[in-house]
Amino acid sequence: MIDEQDIQRFIEVGVFTVDTPISTDRITAAAEALDRLLPQKDGRPRSGATCNYDDPALIDLIQDPFFEQVARHVLDSPAVYFFQTAIITAFPQPGVEFSFDQHVDTQYTLSDLDGSPRRLTCSFFLWLSDVAADQAPMMYRPGSHRPLAAHWETQTDLVDEIPRIIGIKLADLPDLDYAEPQPLLAKAGQVSVLTTGMVHGASVNTGDTPRKAMVITFHDVDVPVGLPEVQEVTKRKYHAMLRNILSPERRHIVRPS
């Protein structure tokens, strides 16, 4: 599982990476599902999907108790609900110059982060392939979520809006003293547990092997998290589907309709 040091890294750094109890066979099955669902189109460097798949190998991972249990510990919560999921493949671009994106995906205050339960999402990036320095590692700025959360707390117009999911590019973020970006490296079967309120982003896959990941997010049952309207509609439809296909003993992870 995880320990207090891991939780402190989430709070202070914004991310930690650990081994999971998920077998190699299950990771392989999920990676093969991405091959079917996310073929490369028109030479595009990336392919992804959000809350629109029901492949058994992926549903098997969403309902794995490991993620629910870790989310409860990270969020200091007695009970959590599944929020969203996404799958991403970054295809090789050998010879292309290395570059990366930088943004945040969520806003919350320092009080939200340091409270109990924490009023934010817990995001799991489950790596379905190795992530080496040349295999499109996520680039992140350690600790950047904390000064941002402190800044959002001073914005009175956001009081009734956050916590919420919203994408903001680095160029549009407050001009704060962010740490230099670092690559997030991992092995297939490991998971990076992070807050997407930390400045982070995808990089170019300069190697020769696709990088595959599945994202699964949770939040405290009593903490509403805002979404853009289109995403909210998609999420509700996906939750309705999940309630019909999850194992009976795991349906409690989805908020009742």
N, C-alpha and C positions, 0 to 999 in steps of 0.2 A: 504494500500500500504506500502511503506517504507519511512523512513525519513533520514535526513542527518546523524544522529547518526548511523543508520544501515550502510550507505555507508562508514562512517569512520571506522566502525568495519571491513568491507570488506577490506579496504585499509591497516589498521594497524594490525588487528588480523588475517584476512584471511577468516572469516566466520561469518555469523549471521543467526539466525533461527527466522522465523515469521509465523504467521497464514496466511492462504490463503482463498480466497473466494470460494474454491472448495467444493462442498457439500459432505456430508457423503456418499450419494448414489453413487456419481461419484468415490470417493475413494474406496468404496467397490467393485464397478464394475471393477476398475483397478486391485485391489488385486486379484479378482477372475480370471482376465485375466492372471495374473502371475501364478496362480495355474494350468491353462491349458497349458501355454507356457513353464513353467519351473518346470516340475516334478522332484523330487529327483531321481537321477540315481545312482545305485550301491553304495548307502550309502554315496555319496559325500556330503560334508558339505555345498557346495554352488552351485548355478546354475545361469547362466546369459546369456544375449543375447544383441547384439549391432546392431542397424540399420538393423534389418531384420524382423520386425513384423508390421502388419497392423490391429491388433485388434481394432475395433471401440472405445472401452473404452480407449485405450492408445492414439490413434490418437486424440481423443477428448481432451486429456490433452495437447498434443504437441501444438495444435493450440489455446489453451486458451490464450486470450489476456493478462492475468496476467503476464505470463512469459516474453513476449515481452516487456511489459511496465516496469517491474522491471529491465530487462537487460539493457534497454536504460538508466535508472537512474544510475545503478551501473557502467556502462561503460562510462557514460557521453557522450552518443551518440545520434544523432538525428534519427538514423535508424539502426536496427540490423537484422541479418539473423540467422535463426536456423542453428546449426552446426551438432550436433550428439545427439543420445539418446541411453540409455541402461536401461535394467531392471535386477534386482538382487534379489535373495532370499537366505538368510542365514538360513539354517535349524538347528534345535536344536541338540546340542551335550551334553546332560546332563552328568555330571561326567568327562568331558574333562577339563583339566587345561586351564585357561584363558590365551590367548596369542593374539598377533596382529601383523600385517604387517605394514611396514612404507616405504613410497616412495613418489615421486612426479610424476605427469603425464604431466607436461608442463613446458617449459622454456620461460622466458621473462626477460627483463631488468627492472631496477628501473625506467628508463625513460618511458618504456612502461606502467608500473603500475601507475605512477603518472601523465602521460600525459592526454590530452583531444583530442579525445576520448582515453580511455584506450585500449592498444594494447594487449589484451589477451581475453580468453574466460571467460564467466560468467556461472558457473555451478550450476544447481538447483538439489538438492537431495530431491525429493518429497517423503515423508514417507507415505507408504501405510499401515503401521502397526505401533504400538507404538514401540519406541526404548528406552528400559530401560537399566540399567547397565548390565543386564545379557542377553540382546537380541542383541548381535553383534553390539554394538555401534561403529561408526567410531571413531578411536583414532587419534587425531590431535595435532600438536605442534603449539600453538598460535604464530603468528608473524614470523614463520620460512620462509615464502615466501620472506620477505623483505631482509634479509641478503643474501639469495640465489640470488635474482634478482640483488642485488648490485654486487655479485660475477660474475654472468653471464655477466654483463655489461663490466667487465674487460677482458673477453675472446674474443680477436680479431677474432679468427677463427669462432665464432658464429654469427658475425655481419649479415651475409647474410642468416642465418639459422633460427633465432628466430624472432617472437614468433613461437613456434612449440609444437606439442604434442609428448611427448617422456617419456616413463616410466623409472625412475631411482630409484633404491633401496637406502635406507638410507646408507648402507655400501659403496655405490659408490658415494655418495654426498660429497661435501667439508666438512671438519671437522670444523664446525662452532659452535657457542654457541647457540644451539637450546633449546627452552623451553621444560619442561617435557610434555609428552603426556597427553591429557585430553580426556574423553569420550564426544561424541556429542550425547546428549539425546533429544528426541522429541516425540510428540504425532502424531498419524495418522492424516494426513491432513495438517500438518505443512510442511514447506520447509526450508531446510538449503541452503543458497546461499553462495557459496564459490569459492575460487580459488584453483585449484588442483596443483598450483605451491607451495602451502603450504605442508609441510610434513604431511602425513596422511596415513590411511590404515584401512583395515577391521580387525575386531576382531572375536573371536570365540563366537558362540551363546551357552552359557552355560545354558540358560533357557529352557523352554518347548514350546515356540511359535516361528514359523518362523518370521524372520524379512524381510520385503519386501520394496523395494525402486525402484523408477523410476528416472533416470537421464536425464535431458534435458539441452543442452548447446546452448549458443548464442555468437555471436561476432559482432563487428561493421562492417557495410557493406563494408567499405573501408580498412579493416585490414585483409589481408590474413593470415591464420594460417596453418602452415605446418603440414602434417600428414605422417606417414609411408605409402608407396605406396599401400599396400594391404588395409589399412583402407581408403585411399583416394578413391580407386575404389569402395569400399563398400558404402562409403558416397555418391558418385555421383549417384550410382544406387538407393539408398534410396531416395535421393532428387528427382530424376525423378519420382519415384512412388508417393511421397508425393504431387508433383505438380498435379497429376491426381486425388487424393482422398481428399485433403483438401477442406474445404468449399471455394467457390470462393472468399469470402471476406477475407480469411485468407491465400491465396496462396502467398501473397507478402512476407511472412516470410521466404520463401525458395528462394535462389539465382536462377535467371533465368538461363537456360542452355545456 
